[in-house]
Amino acid sequence: MQRGLLFFLLLISTITSVYGYELILPKNKNSTVETNYILFLGKANNGENITINNEKVFTSSNGAFAHSVKLKDGENRILVRSNFNTQVYKVNKKNKVKNNEIKLNEFEIKPATIKKDNTPLRNTPIDSGMNRISHLFKDTTILINGDFGDFYRVLLSKNQEAWILKKDVEIINPKNSDIATFINMDSKKFSNAQLQTISFTKNLPYTIEDNDKEILFKIYNPELSQNSFYTLNIPKPQKYTYKVSLDNGTYSFKVNEIPKNLSDYTIVIDAGHGGSERGAIGGLGDEEKDINLKIALELEKILKAQNLNVLLTRECDGNIDLATRVDFAKSNDANIFVSIHLNSIGDSQMNIHKMRGTSIYYYNKHSKPLAEILEKTVTKSAGTKRNGIHPGSFAVLRPTEYISVLVEAAYMINPLDTVLYKKEDFAKNIAQGISNGIIEFITQN
């Protein structure tokens, strides 16, 4: 009996030794990519030493490891070796298809109309990043005078141009385009808000400049002209949100001072990802969506205890698209929107010392003060490394009707952070840090 048990234990030990480490990424031993790096992510057994292409890989106390390899064009043979076994991964790096050199094509001014609401007007012909200068409404008439790749160049004035995707507009015959003329403008003050309106006979393009003491709202191309524009100089309080709306050529620009009392606040907590959208995966197989939800539920309890009205975009595991999350916040008149995530890396080299800790993202200028506070309070509460605040053009952050931030609590793939987020009190500590930051932001002068 004892001999049989001993044999069984030796067999299990042998099987473990044969397989050794467990890789989460890459999923296949043979793959084709267009990236510059490939990430090896997984878990090592106790006492197992791992090298990748003869470079020693750091393993955390719980076995998690992450290591990236720079790829050359063509086939890459990557050797993963440990005390127990050796495996070979083959990665074929494809050359990205290079378009012919794109040149600016200039032409005579043509009118065009916007096909749908919320169409980005950009200051560069790039369909990403922090280059949005407004979001145009459906049936807005613009002037275009050139194209560059997938973009039309938009003529706002003699000294200012912009860019818009070709697919978002329809060129129209000038003979069929009515000239937009100015009607009037008005201004009203309320106890906690200011409303300014400006009316034209049709929809025109606009830009918004959020400066230190005021917001500049500019309307372009009255009478299809490049020589004039209208500017509304709108003062703003220290803490504010704003909204632009359009009704038959009448623009309404409303700046709201955010409430001063905790009981007047509505906080929307957004647990990132969910359902089939798992988010980032950790070296131990943890899924980001689950940790996000744990933090969100803890934060809900803490904030409700502070007499705040708290709503969650999701209370369980399920698929919710970004537009639905934004609409939920707007329809519930959210004052503050906090989206909770854990970080990963893009097509870059893994650095476990730099790509670690808590990062806070914001998009609009009025959200930056909350981001700055949270970066301090969250890292203090959870013991994570301060990884800075960063501008980020995420869909849930772009609306101006509420203060919005995205909290990357830690890096899912960093083995050092894995030790932190596997602790039982991690979600509660992150939530406490977020709550502390929100309360500080609301109550500070």
MARMI-281693 format. One record per residue: residue in one letter; x, y, z of N, C-alpha, C in turn. Coordinates in steps of 0.2 Angstrom, whole numbers, plus 2048, in hexadecimal, padded with zeros to 3 digits. Each point is the difference from the previous one (the first is absolute). Last residue first. Example, Ala and Ser with C-alpha at 12.3 -4.5 7.8 and 13.67 -1.06 7.14 Angstrom:
<pts>
s8407F58238048068017FC805803;a8027E48007FC806800804806800;
</pts>
This chain:
<pts>
n7C49707FA7FE8067FD8028017F9;q7FA7E880B8058058007FE8067FD;t7F37EB801800805806805805800;i7FD7EF7EE7F9804801801805806;f8137F27FB7FE8047FA7FA804801;e8067F08108058068017FE8057FA;i7F47EC8007FE804806804806800;i8067F07F07FA8037FE7FE805806;g8137F28048018067FB7FA8037FE;n7FE7EE80F8048058038018067FC;s7F77EC7F77FB804804803806803;i80E7F17F57FC8047FB7FB804804;g80D7F280D8048057FD7FC8057FB;q7F67EC8098018058058048067FD;a7FE7EE7F27FA803801800806805;i8137F17FE7FF8057FA7FA804800;n8037F08118048058018008057FA;k7F37EC8007FD805805805806800;a8067EF7F27FB8037FD7FD805805;f8127F28088028057FA7FA8047FE;d8037EE8127FD8078018028057FA;e8067E88007F98008017FD807801;k8167FA7F07FE8018077F9801801;k80B7FF7EB7FD7FA8027FF800808;y8098137F47F97FF7FE7FD7F9802;l8188058047FB8058037F97FE7FF;v8117F47F58007FF8077FB804804;t8038047E97FC7FA8018007FE808;d80E8127F87F98028017FC7FA801;l8167FB7FA8008048067F9802802;p8037F67EB8007FB806801803806;n7F380A7EA8078018048007FB806;i7ED8037F18057FC7FD807800804;m7EC80D8057FE7F98008067FC7FE;y80181980B8017FC7FA7FE7F9800;a7F481480E8067FD8008017FD7F9;a7EE80F8048027FE8078077FD801;e7F38117EF8047FA7FF8037FE806;v7EB8117FA8057FE8058037F97FE;l7F38177F58017F97FF8057FE804;v7EE8168008067FD8008007F97FF;s7F08187FF8017F97FE8077FF801;i7EA8128048078008028027F87FF;y7EB80B7F18027FD807808800801;e7F58077EC7FA8028048027FE808;t80D7FD7EA8018068047FB801806;p80A7EA7F17FA804801802805805;r8107EF7FA8008067FC7FA804801;l8077EA80B8038068037FE8077FC;v7FB7E97FA7FC801806802807803;a80B7F77EC7F98027FF7FC802806;f81B8047FD7FB7FA8017F9802800;s81980A7FD7FA8017FD7FC7FA800;g81380C8117FE7FA7FC7F98017FD;p81680B8107FB8017FC7FE7FA7FC;h80C7FF8188018007F97FA8027FD;i80F7FD8197F98017FD8028027F9;g80F7F08127FE8067FD7F98017FD;n80C7EE80E8028007F97FD8057FC;r8067F781A7FD8057FD8028007F8;k7FE7EA8108058057FE7FC8067FC;t7F47F18148027FF7F98058067FF;g7F27FC8148077FE8008037FF7F9;a7E98078098017F97FD8077FE800;s7F98168087FB7FB8038027F97FE;k80C8137F68018008077FC7FA804;t7FD8047E98067FD8018027FF807;v7EC80C7FA8007F87FE8067FD802;t7FF8188027FC7FC8058007F97FF;k80B80E7F08038008077FC7FC805;e7F88037EA8077FD7FF8047FF807;l7EB80C7FE7FF7F98018077FC7FF;i7FF8187FD7FE7FE8078007F8801;e80280A7EA8068018047FF7FE808;a7EE7FE7F18057FC7FE806800804;l7EF8108027FE7FA8038067FB7FF;p8028147F58028018077FE7FA804;k7FC8017E88077FF802801801807;s7EB8037F38017FA8038077FF803;h7F98127F27FC8018068017FA805;k8098017E98048048057FC800807;n7FC7EB7F07FE807800804803805;y8057E97FE8008037F97FF808800;y80C7EB8117FA8057FF8008027F9;y80C7EB8127FF8047FA7FA804800;i8137F38117FA8037FF7FF8047FA;s80F7EA80D8008057FB7F9803800;t8107EF8107FA8037FF8018067FB;g8117EA8027FD8048047FA8037FD;r8157F87F17FD7FD8067FC806804;m8127FE7EC7F97FF7FF7FD7FC806;k8168068027FD8067FD7F87FF7FF;h80E7EE8078018058057FD8077FE;i8017EC7F37FC7FE806800806805;n8017FF7E58048028057FD800807;m7FD7F87E47FE7FF807805802804;q7FC8097E68047FB8047FE801808;s7EE8047EB8068038038047FB804;d7E78037F58067FE7FC806803802;g7EE8018127FF7FF7F98067FD7FD;i7F77FC81A8048047FC7FE7FF7F8;s7F28018198047FB7FC8058047FC;n7EE8048178048027FA8037FA7FD;l7E880480E8077FE8028048007F9;h7E880E8098037FB7FC8077FE803;i7E78108028057FC8048037FB7FB;s7F381A8008007F97FC8067FC803;v7EF8168088067FC8018007FA7FD;f7F38198018007FA7FC8077FD802;i7EE8158098077FD8007FF7F97FD;n7ED80D8018058068018077FD7FF;a7E77F77F58067FF804804806801;d7E97FA7F68038068028067FF805;n7F37EF7F47FF801807803806803;s8017FB7E87F97FF8027FF801808;k8167FF7F77FD8067FE7F9800803;a80D7ED8038028058047FC8077FF;f7FC7ED7F27FD7FF807802806805;d8087FF7EA7F98028007FE7FF807;v8167F97FC7FF8078007F9802800;r8047E97FF802803807800807800;t7FA7F57EC7FB7FF805802803807;a80F8007EE7FB8057FF7FA800805;l8127EF7FF8028078037FB8057FF;d7F87E68038058047FB801807803;i7FB7E880C7FD8078008058047FB;n7FC7E480A8028057FB7FD806800;g8057F18167FB8007FA8038057FB;d8017F881C8047FE7FA7FB8007FA;c7FA80F8158027F97FF8038007FA;e7F88148068007FE8078027F8800;r8038187F07FE7F98008017FE807;t8008177FC7FE7FE7F97FF7F87FF;l7FC80F8178057FC7FD7FD7FE7F9;l7FC8148157FD7FC7FB8067FC7FC;v7F98118178057FC7FD7FD7FB7FB;n7FE8178127FC7FC7FB8047FD7FB;l80780781A8008027F97FC7FC7FC;n8078008187FA8037FE8008037F9;q8107F280C8028078007FA8047FE;a8007E87FF801802807801807801;k8007F87EA7F9800803800802807;l8147FC7F57FE8067FF7F8801802;i80C7EB8048038068037FD8077FF;k7F87EC7F47FF800807803806804;e8057FE7E97F98018017FE800807;l8157F97FA8008078007F9802801;e8047E97FE8038038077FF808800;l7FA7F57EC7FB7FE805803803807;a80E8027EE7FA8047FF7FB7FF805;i8147F37FF8018068027FA805800;k7FE7EA7F7801800808801807803;l7FF7FD7E87F9800803801800808;n8147FF7F37FD8077FF7F9800804;i80B7EB7FE8038058057FD807800;d7FA7F07F07FD7FE806803804806;k8068047E97F98018017FE7FF807;e8167FA7F87FF8068027F9802802;e80B7E78027FD8057FB7FE807803;d8137EA8067FB8058027FD8047FA;g8137F08007FA7FE7FD7FA804802;l8188028067FD7FA8047F97FE7FD;g80D8137F78047FA7FF7FD7FA804;g7EF8137F78067FF8048037FA800;i7EF80F7EF8017F9803807801804;a7ED8147F68077FD8008007F9804;g7E88067F68058048028077FD800;r7EA7F77FA8037FE806805805803;e7E97FE7F08068048008047FF807;s7EC7F47FC8057FE7FC8068047FF;g7F38068157FD7FB7FB8067FD7FC;g80881680A7FA7FC8027FD7FC7FB;h80F8198047FF7FA7FD7FA7FC802;g8078138118027FF7F98007F97FD;a7F280E8138057FB8008017FE7F9;d7F781780B8007FC7FA8057FB801;i7F081380E8067FB8018007FB7FA;v7F481A8078007FA7FC8067FC800;i7F38138118077FD7FD7FE7FA7FC;t7F481880A7FE7FA7FD8077FD7FD;y7F98148148047FD7FA7FD7F97FE;d7F98108137FE8027F98037FD7FA;s8067FD8187FA7FD7FF7FD8027F9;l8158098088007F97FE7F97FD7FE;n80581B7FD7FF7FB8058007F97FE;k8048137F18058008067FF7FB805;p7FB8007E47FD801806806801806;i8058087E77FE7F98037FE801807;e7FD8117EB8047FF8057FE7FA804;n7FD8067E57FD7FE807805800805;v7FB80A7E58057FE8057FD7FF807;k7F78007E57FF8018078057FD804;f7F88087E68067FE8037FF801808;s7F17FD7E78008028078067FD803;y7F78077E58057FC8057FF803807;t7F17FF7E88018038078047FC804;g7F87F97EA804805800802804806;n7F17ED8017FE8047FA8048067FF;d8077F58147F97FF7FE7FE8057FB;l8157F58117FF8037FA7F87FF7FE;s8157FF8167FA7FD7FD7FE8057FA;v8147FB8147FF8037FA7FA7FD7FD;k80C80281A7FC7FC7FB7FF8057FA;y8107FD8197FC8047FB7FD7FB7FB;t80C80381B7FF7FC7FB7FC8047FA;y8118058187FA8017FB8007FA7FC;k80E80F8157FE7F97FE7FA8007FC;q8098158048067FC8017FF7F87FE;p7F18127F38027FF8078067FC801;k7FB80F7E97FE7F9803802801808;p7F98107E88047FF8067FE7F9803;i8008077E67FC7FE8058047FF806;n7FE80C7E68057FF8067FC7FE806;l7FC7FE7E47FD8018078057FF805;t8018067E48037FD8067FC802806;y7FF7FE7E37FD8028068037FD806;f8098057E57FE7FB8057FD804806;s80B8047E57FD8028067FE7FA804;n80A7FF7EA8028068027FE803807;q7FA7ED7F08067FE804803807803;s7E57F87F88068058008067FD804;l7E77FA7FB8057FD7FD8078047FF;e7ED80780E8008027F98057FD7FB;p8077FC8187FA8047FE8008027F9;n8127F280C7FD8007FA7F98037FF;y8097F88198038027FA7FC8007F9;i80180381E7FC7FD7FA8038037FA;k8097FB81B8008047FA7FC7FC7FA;f80680381D7FC7FC7FB7FF8047FA;l8108008177FF8037FA7FC7FB7FB;i80480381C7FF7FC7FB7FE8047FA;e80F8078177FA8007FC8007FB7FB;k8118038107FB8048037FA8007FD;d8137F37F88018008087FA804803;n7FB7F57E88068038037FF801807;d7F57F17EB800801807806803803;e7F37FF7E78078018047FE801807;i7F27F67E8800802808807801802;t7F18017E78067FD8047FF803807;y7EF7FC7E88038048058067FC804;p7ED8027E88057FD804803804805;l7E68017F78078027FE8057FD804;n7E38007F88067FD8058078027FD;k7EA8107FB8027F97FF8067FE804;t7F68168017FB7FD7FC8017F97FE;f80980B8178018017F97FB7FD7FC;s80780881C7FC7FD7FB8028027F9;i8087FD81C8028047F97FC7FC7FB;t80280281D7FE7FD7FA8018057FA;q8077F981C8008057FB7FE7FC7F9;l8007FE81D7FE7FD7FA8008067FB;q8097F781A7FF8067FC7FF7FD7F9;a7FE7F981D8017FE7F88008077FC;n7FA7FD8188057FB7FF8027FF7F9;s7EF8108068048008068067FB800;f7F880B7E97FC7FD8068057FF806;k7FE80F7E78047FE8067FB7FD805;k8028057E37FC8008068047FD806;s80080B7E48047FD8067FC801806;d8008017E27FD8018068047FD806;m7FE8077E38037FC8057FD803807;n7F97FE7E38018048068047FC805;i7FF7FC7E77F9803802801804806;f8107F87EA7FF8018077FA803801;t8047F07EB8018078027FF800807;a8067EE7EB7FE801807801807802;i7FA7F57E78058038047FE801807;d7F97EB7EF7FE807802805803804;s8027ED7EC8028028077FE807802;n7FF7F47EA7FB7FE804801801808;k80F8077EE7FA8037FE7FA7FD805;p8167F78027FF8078037FA8037FE;n8037E68028008057FB7FF807803;i80B7EB80F7F98037FD8028057FB;i80C7EA80F8018067FC7F98027FD;e8047F28177FE7FF7F98008077FD;v80C7F18177FD8067FC7FD7FE7F9;d80D7F18107FB8048047FC8067FD;k8127F27F67FA7FC8017FB803804;k81680A7FD7FB8007FA7FA7FD801;l80D80B8158007FA7FC7FB8007FA;i80D81680A7FA7FB8028007FA7FB;w80F81880A8007FA7FC7FA7FC802;a80A81C8007FE7FA8048007FA7FB;e80981C8027FD7FB7FD7FF7FA804;q80681D8007FE7FA8047FD7FA7FB;n8058187FB8067FE8047FF7F9804;k7F080A7F08068017FD8067FD804;s7EA7F58068018077FF8078007FC;l7F57EB8027FC8048058018087FF;l8037E87F18028078007FB804805;v8097E57FD7FA804801803807801;r8087E87F38028068047FA805801;y7FF7E47FE7FF8067FC803806805;f8067E48007FE8068027FF8067FB;d80A7E97FF7F97FF8017FD807803;g8168047F37FE7F98017F87FF802;f8048177FC8067FD8027FF7F9803;d7F48177F28007FA8038067FD801;g7F281A7FC8057FB7FF7FF7F9803;n7F28148028048027FB8067FC7FF;i7E580480D8067FC7FF8048027FA;l7EC8088138038027FA8067FC800;i7E77FC80D8078028008038017F9;t7E77FC80F8038027FA807802801;t7EE7EF80E8058068008038017FA;d7F17EE8077FE8057FB804807801;k8027F08157FE7FE7F97FD8067FC;f8138058127F97FD8007FE7FE7F9;l81A80180D7FB8037FC7F97FD800;h8168038107FC7FA7FE7FA8037FC;s81B8098067F98018017FC7F97FE;i8188028017FF8078027F8802800;r8137EA8017FA8027FE7FF807803;n8147F18017FF8057FB7F98027FF;m80E7EE80E7FD8068037FF8067FB;g8007E57F98048048047FC806802;s7FB7F47E88017FD807803806804;d7FD7FF7E77FA7FD8038017FD807;i80C8147F08027FA8037FA7FE804;p8078167F47FD7FA7FC8027F9803;t7FE81880F8057FC7FB7FC7FB7FD;n7F480E80E8058057FE8067FC7FC;r7E47F98028078008038058057FE;l7E47F88048048047FC807801803;p7EB7EC8028068048028038057FB;t7E67F88058057FF7FB806804802;n7E87FE80A8067FE8038067FE7FC;d7E87FF7F48028038068077FD803;k7FB7FE7E57FD7FD807803805806;k8058047E87FB7FB7FF7FC7FE807;i80B8187F58027FA8057FA7FB800;t8078117EA7FC7FF8068027FA805;a80B8137EC7FF7F98027FC800806;p80B8127EB7FC7FF8067FF7F8801;k81680C7F47FA7FC7FE7FC800807;i81780D7F37FC7FF8067F97FD7FE;e8167FA7F17FC8068017FB7FF806;f8167F28017FB8017FA7FC806802;e8187EE8067FC8078027FB8017FA;n80F7EB80C7FC8027FA7FC806801;l8167F380D7FA8048007FE8027F9;k80D7E98058018077FF7F9804801;i80D7E68067FA8048008028077FF;e80D7E97F98018068047F98047FF;n7FD7E67FE8048057FD800807803;n7FD7EB8107FC8047FA8058047FC;k8057E980E8018078007FC8037FA;v7FE7EA8127FF8027F9801808800;k80D7F18117FA8038007FF8037F8;n80E7EA8078018077FF7F98037FF;k8047EA80F7FE8037F9802807800;k8097EB8107FE8078007FF8027F9;n7FF7E880D8028037FA7FD807800;v8087EC8137FC8067FF8028047F9;k8037E88108018037FA7FB8057FF;y80B7F18167FA8047FD8038037FA;v8087EB8118018047FB7FA8047FD;q8097F38197FB8017FB8028057FB;t8097EF8168028057FB7FB8007FB;n8027F881C7FF7FF7F98028057FC;f8047FE8187FC7FA7FF8007FF7F8;n80A81380B8037FA8037FD7FA7FD;s7FC8137F08008008078047FA803;r7FB8117E78037FA8047FF801807;v7F98097E57FE8018078037FA804;l80580D7E78017FA8057FE802807;i7FB8087E58008038078017F9804;r80280A7E58007FA804801802808;n7F680D7E88048008077FF7FA804;e7FC80A7E47FF7FB806805801806;g7F98167F18017F97FE7FF7FB806;d8098188057FC7FE7FB8017F97FE;k8048068198038027FA7FB7FE7FA;l7FC80581C8007FC7FA8038037FA;k80180081D7FF8047FA8017FC7FA;v7F67F98188057FF7FC7FF8047F9;s7F87FF81C7FE8017F98077FF7FC;h7F47F78198068027FD7FE8017F8;a7F67F981B7FE8037FA8078037FD;f7F57EF8168058037FC7FE8037FA;a7F87F481A7FF8037FA8068037FD;g7FF7F48158017FC7FA7FF8047FA;n7FF8078187FA7FB7FE8017FD7F9;s8108108088007FB8057FA7FB7FF;s80B80B7EA7FE8038077FF7FA805;t8118027EA7FA7FD8027FE802807;f8108077E97FF8018077F97FD801;v8127F87EE7FA8038007FE801808;k8187FD7EF7FC7FE8067FA804801;e80C7FA7E87FF8068057FC7FE806;n8047F27EC806800804800806805;n7ED7FB7F28068027FC806801804;i7F07FD8107FD8017F98068037FC;t7FD7F28198048057FC7FC8007F9;i7FC7F881C7FE8007F98048057FC;n7FE7EF8188038067FD7FF8007F9;e7F47F68188017FF7F98038067FD;g7F77FB8178077FF7FF8027FF7F8;n7E77FE8058048028058077FE7FF;n7F18047EA8007FC806805802806;a7F58117ED8057FB8017FF7FC806;k7F080F7ED8027FE8078057FB800;g7F98157ED7FE7F98038027FF807;l80480E7E67FD8018067FE7FA803;f80E80D7EB7FF7FA8037FE801807;l7FF8107E88007FF8087FF7F9802;i80A80F7E97FB7FA8028017FF808;y8058167EC8027FC8067FB7FA801;n7FE8107EE8088008018027FB806;t7E97FC7EF803804806808800800;e7EF7F47F28038067FD803804805;v7FC7E47FE7FE8068038028067FC;t7FC7E38028028057FC7FE807802;s8067E580B7FC8067FF8038057FB;n8037E780F8018027F97FB8067FF;k7FF7F58148078007FF8028027FA;n7EB80980F8027FB7FB8078007FF;k7F580E80F7FC7FB8018027FA7FB;p81081380D7FC7FF7FA7FC7FA801;l7FE8068148028037F98077FF7FE;i7F87F58137F98037FE8018037F9;l80F7EC80C8008067FD7F98027FE;e80E7F08137FA8017FC8008067FD;y8157EF80A7FC8068007FA8007FC;g8097E88048038068037FB806800;y8017E87F77FD8067FD802806803;v80A7EC8078007FF7F97FD8077FD;s8007FC8178068027FE8018007F8;t7EC7F880B8018078018078037FD;i7FB7E98007FC8037FB801808801;t80B7F280F8038007F97FC8047FB;s7F87FE8168058048008048007F9;i7EE7F18047FE8078008058057FF;l8067EA8037FE8007FA7FD8087FF;l8087F98158058017FB7FE8017F9;l7F07FB8108038068028058027FB;f7F77EA7FF7FB8057FE803807800;f80C7EE80A8018007F87FB8067FD;l7FF7FC8178068037FF8018017F8;l7EE7F48087FF8078028068047FE;g8017E87FF7FC8037FB7FF807800;r80C7F58118048007F97FC8037FB;q7F57FC8148058068018048017F9;m7F27ED8027FC806800804806800;
</pts>
